[in-house]
């Protein structure tokens, strides 16, 4: 995975998804120390590798690799 920035935490986000069965945006921004918007943007950058949204909700959504 190639990042546009050398200080990107996208690889840390990917490792978070690989280490936990379920990841929420609040958990992501708390552990990565970024804003919720940054977590959303990193998820969008994953493109086809986007983890699947599991709750069917927008506000309290949770994603995981199924």
N, C-alpha and C positions, 0 to 999 in steps of 0.2 A: 504494500500500500504506500503510495507516494503522497506526501503532504505538500501543500503550497508553502507552508511556513516551517521553519526549522524548530519553532517552539510549540508546534501543534500538539494537543493532547489527544488527538484522534486515536493514536495507537493505544493509549491508556484506556480509552473508552472501549475499544475492541477487546482488550484484555479483560475489562470488567464484564463484558458480555460473555466471554468464554469462561470466566470463573464463577458466574452466578446464573442460576436458571431464569431469574426474573430481575429486570432492571427498570427502575422508574426514573423520570427526569429529575425529581428532587434528590434521589440517591446519586445520580450522575453528577449533578452540579455540586453537591456536597463533597463527594470524594475527589472530584477533579479540580475543585476550587475555581469554577468558571460560572458564568450566568446560565440560567435555564435556556435562554435564547441561543447561547453558544452550543449547548448540548443538542438542541434541535437542529442547528446548522450542521454540526458534525454528523448527526444521523442522516441528514439529507445528502451529505457528501459521500456517504457510503454507497449510494446508488442502488444497484442490483443486490448488493450484499447487505441491504438494510435489514436489520432484525425485525421480526414480525411483531406487530402490535397485537397484544393478547387480550385486552380488556374491551375493545370496541367503544371506547370513550376518548374524548379529547383532553378533558381537564385532568383526570386522574388516570392517565393511561400508563400502561406498563408494557415493556417490550421484552422479547427474548428470542433465542435461536431455537427454532422448532425443527 
